[in-house]
Amino acid sequence: MRILFWGTPDFAVPPLLALLGEGHDVVGVVTQPDRPRGRSRSQLDPSPVKQVALQEGLPVLQPIKPRGDEFMGQMAELEPELSVVVAYGHILPQVVIDAPRLGTLNIHASLLPTLRGAAPIQAAILEGHTETGITIMRMVLGLDAGPMLHVVRTPLSHDITYGELHDQLAELGALAIVQSLALLEVGAAHEIPQDDSAATYAPKIDRASAQLHFTRDAANVSRVIRAFDPRPGAHTQLGGTSVKLFGVKIIAATDAHLRDDALAASKPGTIRSIDDEGLVVRCGDGAVRISQVQPAGRQRISPVDWMRGRGVQIGDRFDDDEGTGYLSQHDAVGGS
């Protein structure tokens, strides 16, 4: 089977390597154009998928948009029988989806029809899901709405970060696409329509999504911090200066920081303690411990080092402009 692979970021690398490792005939790669970086914007960086393709000697197509006579001609020259798409970065027109004889498959990082859209990995953490996975679906014009060929599930631990789940699902996507192609080759693949009435959505992440609000409960604060660790980082402000927080743990109700009368009198966002284990912050309900901070323009440091540099003190309070950060339906109806 001649496969044209579509992908751009590091999430797409394990599936590409898996297809090559299993001996599939990958006839070429379609990826985003090289991106400029640096202050001068003069250096162009290839995508992670392009780097692998060049190492493997695969033809690489990098259209600004995947359409038009020139691109369709380049695609036709590769004579693909099937396209496999994962995190490519553009919506494909119907003519491109239908071009290969066997159509186009997509690797999506959720258990469809839940979390259709651009950021299902972050959303699974933000929404407090206990299970997620990979869905292999046939691509259609609707947003992640095509019939499903194969689903691989995995439990979601209560303390997992975006970075950890991203890497786990990238490897699971590699496994799922290899299994799906094996089913196709023996005629055992069955397409199951999605229940559109059960669909939920994971919109593209913006800065407001990663804003922390300590007036919310400790579970919400923990989910937001973990959903944006290591990037772009959940952010708040201290004295008008932006700071990102990483390495979060919910403080147990029996902890000494929650048992004194001063806690009840302090406002959400107040720093209760700073030691080698991190800084403890009061939330609207409960408290969290933060092990690393990143003040604006600096690298990640420990809270103790931040305190020594006179960036923070016990009793300081993180600013809270309630109303623009991520609030799931679960939180809106009472939280966890």
GIMO-V633197 format. One record per residue. N is the residue number from 1. RES is the residue in three letters. OMEGA is omega in whole degrees, -180 to 180 (999 if undefined). NEAR is the number of other C-alpha atoms within 10 Angstrom. Layout:
N;RES;OMEGA;NEAR, N;RES;OMEGA;NEAR
This chain:
1;MET;-179;13, 2;ARG;-172;18, 3;ILE;170;22, 4;LEU;-175;23, 5;PHE;179;28, 6;TRP;178;25, 7;GLY;-177;25, 8;THR;-171;25, 9;PRO;-178;17, 10;ASP;177;15, 11;PHE;-178;23, 12;ALA;-175;23, 13;VAL;179;23, 14;PRO;176;19, 15;PRO;178;26, 16;LEU;179;26, 17;LEU;179;16, 18;ALA;178;18, 19;LEU;178;19, 20;LEU;-178;13, 21;GLY;179;10, 22;GLU;176;9, 23;GLY;177;9, 24;HIS;-176;15, 25;ASP;177;13, 26;VAL;-172;22, 27;VAL;179;19, 28;GLY;-179;22, 29;VAL;171;27, 30;VAL;-177;23, 31;THR;-179;27, 32;GLN;176;23, 33;PRO;177;17, 34;ASP;-176;15, 35;ARG;177;12, 36;PRO;176;13, 37;ARG;-178;11, 38;GLY;-177;8, 39;ARG;-179;7, 40;SER;-178;7, 41;ARG;-175;9, 42;SER;-180;10, 43;GLN;-180;12, 44;LEU;-180;12, 45;ASP;175;13, 46;PRO;177;18, 47;SER;176;19, 48;PRO;179;16, 49;VAL;178;27, 50;LYS;180;26, 51;GLN;178;15, 52;VAL;-179;16, 53;ALA;179;22, 54;LEU;178;13, 55;GLN;-178;9, 56;GLU;179;11, 57;GLY;-179;10, 58;LEU;172;14, 59;PRO;-178;15, 60;VAL;173;19, 61;LEU;-178;18, 62;GLN;180;14, 63;PRO;172;14, 64;ILE;171;12, 65;LYS;-175;14, 66;PRO;180;20, 67;ARG;179;15, 68;GLY;-175;10, 69;ASP;-177;9, 70;GLU;-180;11, 71;PHE;-180;17, 72;MET;176;14, 73;GLY;178;11, 74;GLN;179;11, 75;MET;-179;21, 76;ALA;180;12, 77;GLU;180;10, 78;LEU;177;16, 79;GLU;179;16, 80;PRO;172;22, 81;GLU;-178;16, 82;LEU;170;21, 83;SER;174;26, 84;VAL;-174;25, 85;VAL;173;28, 86;VAL;176;23, 87;ALA;-180;18, 88;TYR;176;20, 89;GLY;176;15, 90;HIS;171;13, 91;ILE;-178;13, 92;LEU;175;18, 93;PRO;-176;13, 94;GLN;-178;12, 95;VAL;178;10, 96;VAL;178;17, 97;ILE;-174;22, 98;ASP;-174;16, 99;ALA;178;18, 100;PRO;-177;19, 101;ARG;-178;13, 102;LEU;176;17, 103;GLY;-173;17, 104;THR;175;24, 105;LEU;180;25, 106;ASN;175;24, 107;ILE;-177;26, 108;HIS;-172;26, 109;ALA;171;29, 110;SER;175;26, 111;LEU;-178;21, 112;LEU;14;28, 113;PRO;177;21, 114;THR;174;19, 115;LEU;166;24, 116;ARG;175;21, 117;GLY;-165;18, 118;ALA;-171;19, 119;ALA;-177;16, 120;PRO;-179;26, 121;ILE;178;22, 122;GLN;-176;25, 123;ALA;179;26, 124;ALA;177;25, 125;ILE;-179;28, 126;LEU;-178;27, 127;GLU;179;20, 128;GLY;179;20, 129;HIS;176;13, 130;THR;179;12, 131;GLU;174;14, 132;THR;180;23, 133;GLY;-179;25, 134;ILE;172;25, 135;THR;170;26, 136;ILE;-178;29, 137;MET;172;28, 138;ARG;-174;24, 139;MET;173;24, 140;VAL;-179;20, 141;LEU;178;12, 142;GLY;-176;8, 143;LEU;176;12, 144;ASP;-171;25, 145;ALA;-174;20, 146;GLY;178;21, 147;PRO;-174;21, 148;MET;177;23, 149;LEU;-172;23, 150;HIS;178;21, 151;VAL;175;20, 152;VAL;-174;19, 153;ARG;175;15, 154;THR;177;14, 155;PRO;-179;10, 156;LEU;-178;16, 157;SER;-173;13, 158;HIS;-176;14, 159;ASP;-176;15, 160;ILE;176;14, 161;THR;177;24, 162;TYR;-178;24, 163;GLY;-180;16, 164;GLU;-179;13, 165;LEU;176;21, 166;HIS;-178;17, 167;ASP;179;14, 168;GLN;-178;14, 169;LEU;175;24, 170;ALA;178;23, 171;GLU;178;18, 172;LEU;175;21, 173;GLY;177;30, 174;ALA;178;21, 175;LEU;-175;17, 176;ALA;-178;25, 177;ILE;177;27, 178;VAL;178;18, 179;GLN;-179;16, 180;SER;179;19, 181;LEU;176;19, 182;ALA;178;13, 183;LEU;178;15, 184;LEU;-175;14, 185;GLU;180;10, 186;VAL;178;8, 187;GLY;-177;9, 188;ALA;180;12, 189;ALA;179;16, 190;HIS;-179;13, 191;GLU;-178;14, 192;ILE;179;13, 193;PRO;176;14, 194;GLN;174;17, 195;ASP;-177;12, 196;ASP;-179;11, 197;SER;-180;7, 198;ALA;-176;9, 199;ALA;169;14, 200;THR;-170;14, 201;TYR;179;17, 202;ALA;-175;19, 203;PRO;178;15, 204;LYS;-179;12, 205;ILE;172;16, 206;ASP;-176;11, 207;ARG;-179;13, 208;ALA;-180;13, 209;SER;-175;19, 210;ALA;180;22, 211;GLN;-179;25, 212;LEU;176;28, 213;HIS;-176;27, 214;PHE;172;28, 215;THR;177;18, 216;ARG;-175;20, 217;ASP;-175;22, 218;ALA;180;25, 219;ALA;178;22, 220;ASN;180;27, 221;VAL;179;25, 222;SER;-179;26, 223;ARG;-179;26, 224;VAL;180;31, 225;ILE;-178;28, 226;ARG;-177;27, 227;ALA;-178;26, 228;PHE;177;25, 229;ASP;18;21, 230;PRO;-177;16, 231;ARG;0;14, 232;PRO;-178;13, 233;GLY;175;21, 234;ALA;-171;26, 235;HIS;173;25, 236;THR;178;22, 237;GLN;173;18, 238;LEU;-178;16, 239;GLY;178;11, 240;GLY;180;9, 241;THR;-179;12, 242;SER;176;15, 243;VAL;176;19, 244;LYS;-176;23, 245;LEU;-178;25, 246;PHE;174;25, 247;GLY;-172;18, 248;VAL;171;24, 249;LYS;176;21, 250;ILE;179;18, 251;ILE;179;19, 252;ALA;-178;12, 253;ALA;-180;11, 254;THR;-178;8, 255;ASP;-178;10, 256;ALA;-179;9, 257;HIS;-178;20, 258;LEU;-172;17, 259;ARG;-180;11, 260;ASP;-177;10, 261;ASP;-178;9, 262;ALA;-180;11, 263;LEU;-179;16, 264;ALA;-179;11, 265;ALA;-178;8, 266;SER;-179;15, 267;LYS;174;18, 268;PRO;-177;24, 269;GLY;-179;26, 270;THR;177;20, 271;ILE;-175;23, 272;ARG;-180;22, 273;SER;175;18, 274;ILE;176;23, 275;ASP;-176;13, 276;ASP;179;10, 277;GLU;179;14, 278;GLY;176;20, 279;LEU;-179;23, 280;VAL;-177;25, 281;VAL;176;28, 282;ARG;175;29, 283;CYS;177;23, 284;GLY;173;16, 285;ASP;-179;14, 286;GLY;-178;20, 287;ALA;178;29, 288;VAL;173;28, 289;ARG;-178;23, 290;ILE;-176;21, 291;SER;180;22, 292;GLN;177;21, 293;VAL;177;24, 294;GLN;175;19, 295;PRO;-178;19, 296;ALA;177;13, 297;GLY;-178;8, 298;ARG;175;9, 299;GLN;174;9, 300;ARG;177;17, 301;ILE;176;15, 302;SER;176;20, 303;PRO;179;26, 304;VAL;178;21, 305;ASP;178;16, 306;TRP;178;18, 307;MET;180;15, 308;ARG;177;11, 309;GLY;178;9, 310;ARG;177;9, 311;GLY;-174;14, 312;VAL;176;19, 313;GLN;172;17, 314;ILE;-178;14, 315;GLY;174;15, 316;ASP;-177;15, 317;ARG;174;21, 318;PHE;179;25, 319;ASP;-180;19, 320;ASP;176;16, 321;ASP;-172;14, 322;GLU;169;12, 323;GLY;-176;10, 324;THR;-179;13, 325;GLY;-177;18, 326;TYR;177;23, 327;LEU;-179;17, 328;SER;176;14, 329;GLN;179;10, 330;HIS;178;13, 331;ASP;-174;17, 332;ALA;-178;8, 333;VAL;172;8, 334;GLY;177;8, 335;GLY;-177;15, 336;SER;999;10
